[in-house]
Amino acid sequence: MTTAATETFADLVAAEDVLLFVNAAITATGQREFRSEAYRQRLSLDFLHEYVRANYRRVYAASLALDINDHNAVRVVRGLLEHAAEASPAQKRTEGQLIAARLAKLPPQRVYRLFRELRAAKVNNRRTRAITRDWLAARPDAAHDAVKYRAGLKTAVRHAHLPLDGELGTFLFRPGTLPRYEHRLLDAWRRAHYERGAVGELPFTVAEGFAARLGMEREAFVERMAPRMTRLERLRTQGQRAAGADGLPAGVDLTVMPLTRLALYVLSLDRKARVRHRAELTGALRAAARRAAGPHAGSWGRVAAVLDDSYSSSGSGEKRRRPLAVALACHFLLEALAAPGAYTPLWTAGTRDPLLVRPWGPTPLGTRIIDALEHGPERLVIVSDGWDNAPPGLAGEVLRVWRTRLDRDRRTAVVHVNPVYDADGFDVRRLSASVPTAGIRDAEDLPALVEIARFSEGRTGPAELYAYLDRQVARFTTDDETGGVR
C-alpha cells in the first residue's frame, strides 16, 4: 500500500471514529436503556471519551460546539481540563473559548457539580481557576446562587481561591453571625428557619426543604408557591395542585415549551386527558415544531417518515418513554419541515392518531419503509432504535435493494436517526450501510443532524467533515458573549 493510500485510509478511519463519538455524545447519558444496563452504558462512554480525547483532542474539544447532550458536554470539559498538559498553547486558547461558551449554556446545577468533581480530582490549574472565576462573574444574581446552590458555590469559590467580600461571604462561610442581611433573598433564607411567611420568598426547590422542616401542609404550600415556580416546576407539581386536576397545568403556556420536552409531557398524560385537551396539546406541539423548524419550514418538499412506536420505545425506568417522545416530536417537526400537504407519517404499530401513540408491539421497519417509499418522497426519515425484528433484517435488505437497484440516482434522500445508544456497539444501531445514521436526543436538532449524517454515507471525505467542525466551532464561539478564557 502506498503512502498516499495509507494516509487516505487513516483519514477515513479517523472520520469514522469522530462520527462514532458524536453519535454517542448525542444519545448516551450513562443511564439504563431498554436493552442495556447503566453500568454497560458508563463503561462504553468511559472508553470512547478516553480514546477520542487521547487520539483526536482537537475533535474532542470541537464536539462542544455540536448538539451533544449536557452529560457528555460536562465530561468533555472535565477531560480537557484534567489533561491540559496534552494541549498546545493554540489548542488551549480554542478550548478555553469552547469551554466558556458551553458552560454558559449548561444548567447551573451541572456546572456546580462539575466544579465539585474538578476539586475532588485536584484539578486546579490556572485555566481552571480562570474559567471558574469568569463563569461565576457572569451569573446574573450571586445571592440567588448562594441560596439555591449553596454547597456548589462554596466549593467553587474555595477551589478557585476567589475573594468574597461583604455579606455574601459572611452568608456562605460564617452563617448566623449577622442579625440580618441587606439582600432580600439572603434575609429570607435566614428568617425561613423560624418564620413560615419567609418560606414563600425563596426559590421553590429551597422552600421545599424548609416547608417540610416546618411541617407545612404540602398541597397548600405548593399552591402558594405556584407563582414563583418555573414552568417545569409547575408541570412537576401539577398533580399536587387543585388547579391542575383536569389534566393540564394552570398558569403554564405550553406553546413556548421546547418540542421534545413538550412531547414527553404529552405522553405522561393518560388517554382521557389527551383526548379531552386534544386541541390545546396539538396546537402547542405544532407551535413548538414551527419554532424549531425556523427558516427550514416548508423547504423539505415531499417527506415520508417511519416512526417507531414499538414496545422498546417505552425506554427504561430512568428514561421513560424517551424514544417514543423523540419520535412524536419528530412527527410534528417533519410536518412543519415538509411542503404543505406533502407529509406522510407511518408508525410501526399502525397508529393513526399521533396524539394517542403508545409503545406497543414489534418493530416491522422493513414493511413500513416499503409503504413509505411507495409514496415517492423526496426525503425519507426513519426514527427508530434500529432493532428491526418483524422479520429481522428486512429493513436493511429493503434499503440495500432500493439504493443499489431502484434508486441509483438517489432521487430520494434517506436518513435514519436513532435516539438510543447501543453500548455494545459503541454507537447507535444502524439499519444499513447504504443509509446514513445519526444519533438524536432532541427532535429540535433534526435539521443539523441530517447534515452530520451525510458524512457517514461515504459520499463526502474527511476534509469536508473537519471543515464542517471548524465552521461549527467558529459559529459557536462567535455567538458566545463570554469571550472564552485564554
GUNU-438154 format. One record per residue (C-alpha): residue in one letter; x, y, z. Coordinates in steps of 0.02 Angstrom, whole numbers, plus 50000, padded with zeros to 5 digits. Example, Ala and Ser with C-alpha at 12.3 -4.5 7.8 and 13.67 -1.06 7.14 Angstrom:
2
["A" [50615 49775 50390]],
["S" [50684 49947 50357]],
***
This chain:
486
["M" [50000 50000 50000]],
["T" [50070 50171 49951]],
["T" [50099 50311 50074]],
["A" [49956 50413 49997]],
["A" [49838 50265 50009]],
["T" [49890 50236 50190]],
["E" [49856 50418 50234]],
["T" [49687 50412 50147]],
["F" [49639 50254 50242]],
["A" [49695 50333 50406]],
["D" [49590 50487 50370]],
["L" [49437 50379 50337]],
["V" [49463 50284 50500]],
["A" [49482 50449 50593]],
["A" [49321 50516 50515]],
["E" [49228 50358 50567]],
["D" [49295 50375 50744]],
["V" [49236 50554 50750]],
["L" [49061 50510 50693]],
["L" [49057 50365 50815]],
["F" [49095 50482 50960]],
["V" [48974 50616 50903]],
["N" [48831 50490 50895]],
["A" [48874 50427 51068]],
["A" [48891 50601 51141]],
["I" [48720 50650 51073]],
["T" [48622 50498 51133]],
["A" [48710 50416 51281]],
["T" [48690 50480 51458]],
["G" [48759 50333 51557]],
["Q" [48583 50283 51608]],
["R" [48493 50119 51581]],
["E" [48416 50092 51410]],
["F" [48283 49966 51358]],
["R" [48414 49837 51308]],
["S" [48568 49882 51411]],
["E" [48608 49914 51593]],
["A" [48677 50078 51659]],
["Y" [48849 50007 51702]],
["R" [48873 49949 51522]],
["Q" [48824 50121 51460]],
["R" [48951 50202 51576]],
["L" [49091 50082 51530]],
["S" [49060 50111 51345]],
["L" [49061 50300 51368]],
["D" [49218 50295 51475]],
["F" [49312 50206 51336]],
["L" [49251 50323 51199]],
["H" [49294 50482 51294]],
["E" [49468 50419 51337]],
["Y" [49501 50356 51161]],
["V" [49443 50512 51068]],
["R" [49525 50634 51190]],
["A" [49692 50545 51177]],
["N" [49690 50523 50987]],
["Y" [49586 50668 50920]],
["R" [49595 50805 51051]],
["R" [49551 50941 50926]],
["V" [49392 50848 50877]],
["Y" [49356 50806 51059]],
["A" [49354 50992 51101]],
["A" [49257 51035 50943]],
["S" [49115 50920 50998]],
["L" [49068 51055 51125]],
["A" [49005 51158 50977]],
["L" [48889 51018 50919]],
["D" [48721 50964 50988]],
["I" [48793 50840 51112]],
["N" [48694 50816 51272]],
["D" [48737 50902 51436]],
["H" [48803 50743 51517]],
["N" [48937 50721 51386]],
["A" [48973 50906 51371]],
["V" [49021 50908 51555]],
["R" [49129 50755 51530]],
["V" [49219 50836 51383]],
["V" [49253 50994 51484]],
["R" [49320 50893 51629]],
["G" [49429 50788 51513]],
["L" [49505 50942 51432]],
["L" [49543 51024 51599]],
["E" [49610 50866 51682]],
["H" [49730 50834 51539]],
["A" [49781 51012 51498]],
["A" [49964 50963 51477]],
["E" [49920 50868 51318]],
["A" [49865 51028 51228]],
["S" [49970 51156 51136]],
["P" [49952 51342 51177]],
["A" [49846 51368 51021]],
["Q" [49734 51222 51069]],
["K" [49714 51290 51244]],
["R" [49654 51457 51176]],
["T" [49522 51375 51068]],
["E" [49473 51255 51207]],
["G" [49453 51399 51329]],
["Q" [49332 51485 51211]],
["L" [49234 51325 51182]],
["I" [49226 51283 51367]],
["A" [49166 51458 51414]],
["A" [49034 51456 51278]],
["R" [48971 51284 51327]],
["L" [48967 51319 51514]],
["A" [48863 51473 51480]],
["K" [48729 51362 51400]],
["L" [48729 51224 51532]],
["P" [48607 51219 51678]],
["P" [48695 51296 51830]],
["Q" [48673 51140 51937]],
["R" [48775 51040 51811]],
["V" [48913 51170 51811]],
["Y" [48923 51173 52001]],
["R" [48930 50983 52001]],
["L" [49074 50994 51876]],
["F" [49168 51113 51991]],
["R" [49146 50990 52135]],
["E" [49214 50849 52025]],
["L" [49364 50953 51975]],
["R" [49402 50990 52156]],
["A" [49388 50806 52203]],
["A" [49506 50763 52059]],
["K" [49626 50901 52118]],
["V" [49619 50992 51952]],
["N" [49666 51169 51997]],
["N" [49774 51241 51859]],
["R" [49770 51425 51811]],
["R" [49649 51396 51668]],
["T" [49526 51302 51778]],
["R" [49527 51443 51906]],
["A" [49502 51573 51769]],
["I" [49357 51477 51692]],
["T" [49275 51461 51863]],
["R" [49302 51645 51901]],
["D" [49230 51705 51736]],
["W" [49080 51590 51743]],
["L" [49036 51648 51919]],
["A" [49059 51829 51869]],
["A" [48934 51806 51727]],
["R" [48799 51736 51840]],
["P" [48652 51859 51849]],
["D" [48624 51850 52038]],
["A" [48759 51784 52154]],
["A" [48640 51792 52304]],
["H" [48514 51681 52214]],
["D" [48652 51553 52183]],
["A" [48709 51568 52363]],
["V" [48535 51516 52420]],
["K" [48491 51388 52287]],
["Y" [48663 51313 52253]],
["R" [48745 51349 52420]],
["A" [48862 51199 52428]],
["G" [48912 51213 52246]],
["L" [48953 51398 52258]],
["K" [49056 51372 52417]],
["T" [49155 51235 52332]],
["A" [49187 51338 52176]],
["V" [49242 51491 52274]],
["R" [49360 51392 52384]],
["H" [49433 51293 52240]],
["A" [49467 51446 52132]],
["H" [49530 51549 52281]],
["L" [49406 51688 52246]],
["P" [49382 51830 52371]],
["L" [49205 51858 52433]],
["D" [49181 52021 52525]],
["G" [49029 52088 52613]],
["E" [48876 51993 52670]],
["L" [48886 51860 52532]],
["G" [49048 51793 52604]],
["T" [48975 51801 52779]],
["F" [48818 51710 52721]],
["L" [48918 51568 52643]],
["F" [49059 51544 52767]],
["R" [49000 51623 52931]],
["P" [48811 51599 52936]],
["G" [48723 51661 53091]],
["T" [48847 51799 53130]],
["L" [48739 51940 53059]],
["P" [48570 51985 53136]],
["R" [48500 52022 52963]],
["Y" [48553 52035 52780]],
["E" [48526 52181 52664]],
["H" [48490 52069 52516]],
["R" [48308 52017 52519]],
["L" [48340 51835 52470]],
["L" [48480 51808 52595]],
["D" [48374 51878 52735]],
["A" [48225 51773 52681]],
["W" [48335 51617 52699]],
["R" [48384 51673 52875]],
["R" [48204 51705 52927]],
["A" [48138 51545 52846]],
["H" [48219 51443 52986]],
["Y" [48085 51502 53105]],
["E" [47958 51606 53006]],
["R" [47835 51520 52888]],
["G" [47797 51680 52795]],
["A" [47978 51693 52735]],
["V" [47972 51521 52653]],
["G" [47866 51588 52511]],
["E" [48001 51714 52465]],
["L" [48129 51579 52423]],
["P" [48157 51482 52261]],
["F" [48040 51332 52257]],
["T" [48171 51196 52274]],
["V" [48244 51282 52427]],
["A" [48073 51319 52500]],
["E" [48025 51135 52489]],
["G" [48154 51088 52619]],
["F" [48101 51225 52739]],
["A" [47917 51181 52715]],
["A" [47950 51000 52764]],
["R" [48054 51055 52913]],
["L" [47918 51174 52975]],
["G" [47779 51046 52949]],
["M" [47685 51146 52816]],
["E" [47544 51053 52729]],
["R" [47607 51001 52556]],
["E" [47458 51044 52447]],
["A" [47434 51216 52523]],
["F" [47620 51250 52511]],
["V" [47628 51201 52327]],
["E" [47476 51305 52286]],
["R" [47552 51456 52373]],
["M" [47719 51436 52283]],
["A" [47644 51416 52109]],
["P" [47675 51598 52056]],
["R" [47860 51580 52099]],
["M" [47886 51414 52010]],
["T" [47972 51390 51845]],
["R" [47874 51313 51702]],
["L" [47950 51141 51733]],
["E" [47916 51151 51919]],
["R" [47732 51187 51882]],
["L" [47725 51035 51770]],
["R" [47811 50927 51900]],
["T" [47691 50977 52039]],
["Q" [47530 50992 51939]],
["G" [47456 50836 52019]],
["Q" [47476 50915 52191]],
["R" [47378 51071 52145]],
["A" [47190 51080 52129]],
["A" [47206 51196 51979]],
["G" [47287 51056 51880]],
["A" [47158 50923 51919]],
["D" [47086 50925 51743]],
["G" [47249 50857 51671]],
["L" [47334 51017 51613]],
["P" [47440 51133 51723]],
["A" [47371 51301 51770]],
["G" [47473 51455 51727]],
["V" [47587 51367 51601]],
["D" [47596 51417 51418]],
["L" [47630 51251 51333]],
["T" [47660 51334 51165]],
["V" [47828 51404 51223]],
["M" [47896 51239 51286]],
["P" [48038 51152 51191]],
["L" [47968 51025 51070]],
["T" [48041 50863 51140]],
["R" [48005 50913 51320]],
["L" [47827 50952 51271]],
["A" [47811 50782 51187]],
["L" [47871 50699 51347]],
["Y" [47740 50795 51444]],
["V" [47601 50746 51323]],
["L" [47649 50562 51338]],
["S" [47644 50575 51528]],
["L" [47458 50614 51519]],
["D" [47331 50474 51516]],
["R" [47225 50439 51363]],
["K" [47072 50531 51430]],
["A" [47170 50690 51464]],
["R" [47246 50686 51290]],
["V" [47075 50666 51210]],
["R" [46996 50799 51319]],
["H" [47132 50926 51278]],
["R" [47168 50872 51101]],
["A" [47154 51048 51028]],
["E" [47269 51129 51157]],
["L" [47400 50992 51151]],
["T" [47403 50979 50961]],
["G" [47412 51167 50943]],
["A" [47556 51177 51068]],
["L" [47653 51038 50980]],
["R" [47631 51119 50810]],
["A" [47682 51289 50877]],
["A" [47840 51214 50954]],
["A" [47875 51122 50791]],
["R" [47859 51279 50686]],
["R" [47977 51369 50804]],
["A" [48103 51225 50794]],
["A" [48091 51219 50604]],
["G" [48134 51403 50590]],
["P" [48191 51454 50416]],
["H" [48183 51272 50357]],
["A" [47993 51266 50374]],
["G" [47910 51202 50215]],
["S" [48076 51181 50125]],
["W" [48096 50991 50126]],
["G" [47969 50954 49990]],
["R" [47881 50784 49997]],
["V" [47927 50697 50158]],
["A" [47885 50523 50221]],
["A" [47927 50466 50397]],
["V" [47938 50293 50476]],
["L" [47912 50319 50662]],
["D" [47948 50184 50791]],
["D" [47812 50161 50922]],
["S" [47853 49980 50960]],
["Y" [47865 49916 51138]],
["S" [48051 49957 51151]],
["S" [48009 50142 51129]],
["S" [47947 50137 51309]],
["G" [48129 50163 51358]],
["S" [48184 50122 51536]],
["G" [48145 50170 51714]],
["E" [48272 50311 51702]],
["K" [48221 50369 51527]],
["R" [48035 50332 51524]],
["R" [47958 50348 51351]],
["R" [48107 50450 51291]],
["P" [48124 50359 51121]],
["L" [47936 50375 51091]],
["A" [47938 50559 51138]],
["V" [48077 50591 51012]],
["A" [47976 50503 50877]],
["L" [47819 50603 50921]],
["A" [47916 50767 50920]],
["C" [47998 50720 50753]],
["H" [47825 50686 50681]],
["F" [47767 50864 50713]],
["L" [47935 50938 50661]],
["L" [47936 50843 50496]],
["E" [47758 50901 50466]],
["A" [47822 51080 50482]],
["L" [47977 51048 50375]],
["A" [47880 50967 50232]],
["A" [47791 51065 50098]],
["P" [47607 51099 50143]],
["G" [47507 50938 50124]],
["A" [47662 50839 50072]],
["Y" [47697 50742 50231]],
["T" [47661 50557 50257]],
["P" [47687 50481 50431]],
["L" [47692 50293 50455]],
["W" [47701 50223 50633]],
["T" [47766 50046 50656]],
["A" [47613 49994 50757]],
["G" [47495 50066 50627]],
["T" [47444 50212 50737]],
["R" [47330 50337 50650]],
["D" [47317 50466 50788]],
["P" [47489 50529 50843]],
["L" [47421 50611 50999]],
["L" [47366 50441 51066]],
["V" [47526 50349 51020]],
["R" [47589 50221 51146]],
["P" [47733 50095 51149]],
["W" [47662 49932 51086]],
["G" [47705 49780 50980]],
["P" [47855 49726 50874]],
["T" [47959 49834 50755]],
["P" [47912 49799 50571]],
["L" [48025 49933 50500]],
["G" [48050 49844 50333]],
["T" [47864 49840 50294]],
["R" [47840 50021 50343]],
["I" [47989 50076 50238]],
["I" [47913 49990 50085]],
["D" [47748 50080 50119]],
["A" [47838 50246 50136]],
["L" [47939 50227 49975]],
["E" [47780 50190 49878]],
["H" [47730 50373 49906]],
["G" [47883 50431 49808]],
["P" [47951 50553 49938]],
["E" [48096 50670 49911]],
["R" [48152 50632 50089]],
["L" [48125 50478 50196]],
["V" [48165 50497 50381]],
["I" [48168 50343 50493]],
["V" [48157 50374 50681]],
["S" [48194 50211 50771]],
["D" [48312 50121 50889]],
["G" [48357 50010 50741]],
["W" [48300 49843 50813]],
["D" [48207 49784 50659]],
["N" [48128 49619 50711]],
["A" [47969 49584 50610]],
["P" [48052 49499 50518]],
["P" [48232 49532 50572]],
["G" [48342 49615 50441]],
["L" [48205 49659 50317]],
["A" [48232 49846 50335]],
["G" [48417 49832 50292]],
["E" [48382 49724 50140]],
["V" [48244 49841 50078]],
["L" [48360 49990 50093]],
["R" [48503 49897 50007]],
["V" [48397 49848 49858]],
["W" [48322 50021 49848]],
["R" [48492 50104 49844]],
["T" [48582 49982 49728]],
["R" [48443 49940 49603]],
["L" [48291 50051 49613]],
["D" [48359 50223 49658]],
["R" [48539 50229 49598]],
["D" [48520 50414 49558]],
["R" [48470 50447 49739]],
["R" [48310 50539 49697]],
["T" [48253 50500 49875]],
["A" [48363 50558 50018]],
["V" [48353 50430 50159]],
["V" [48417 50459 50335]],
["H" [48398 50358 50495]],
["V" [48401 50449 50663]],
["N" [48418 50342 50818]],
["P" [48377 50403 50995]],
["V" [48454 50252 51084]],
["Y" [48640 50219 51114]],
["D" [48699 50040 51090]],
["A" [48831 50013 51225]],
["D" [48894 49850 51149]],
["G" [48923 49928 50978]],
["F" [48992 50095 51044]],
["D" [48870 50181 50927]],
["V" [48686 50195 50884]],
["R" [48620 50041 50796]],
["R" [48616 50057 50606]],
["L" [48493 49984 50483]],
["S" [48602 49980 50327]],
["A" [48775 50031 50271]],
["S" [48695 50116 50122]],
["V" [48593 50237 50229]],
["P" [48669 50370 50344]],
["T" [48629 50356 50529]],
["A" [48642 50490 50663]],
["G" [48608 50487 50848]],
["I" [48471 50604 50909]],
["R" [48418 50659 51082]],
["D" [48305 50808 51048]],
["A" [48197 50820 50892]],
["E" [48242 51005 50878]],
["D" [48416 50953 50819]],
["L" [48348 50853 50671]],
["P" [48396 50977 50532]],
["A" [48575 50989 50597]],
["L" [48588 50801 50621]],
["V" [48534 50768 50442]],
["E" [48685 50872 50391]],
["I" [48801 50773 50504]],
["A" [48728 50607 50445]],
["R" [48783 50636 50266]],
["F" [48965 50618 50321]],
["S" [48931 50438 50370]],
["E" [48863 50397 50198]],
["G" [49036 50394 50119]],
["R" [48995 50524 49986]],
["T" [49097 50660 50071]],
["G" [49276 50645 50129]],
["P" [49361 50678 50296]],
["A" [49415 50851 50237]],
["E" [49233 50905 50222]],
["L" [49196 50836 50395]],
["Y" [49337 50932 50477]],
["A" [49289 51089 50381]],
["Y" [49112 51070 50448]],
["L" [49178 51053 50626]],
["D" [49285 51208 50606]],
["R" [49134 51306 50545]],
["Q" [49032 51249 50694]],
["V" [49171 51297 50815]],
["A" [49186 51469 50736]],
["R" [48999 51497 50744]],
["F" [48984 51432 50922]],
["T" [49125 51537 50994]],
["T" [49075 51693 50896]],
["D" [48894 51683 50957]],
["D" [48952 51669 51137]],
["E" [48968 51832 51232]],
["T" [49087 51769 51365]],
["G" [49238 51780 51252]],
["G" [49320 51623 51321]],
["V" [49473 51602 51431]],
["R" [49648 51607 51360]],
***
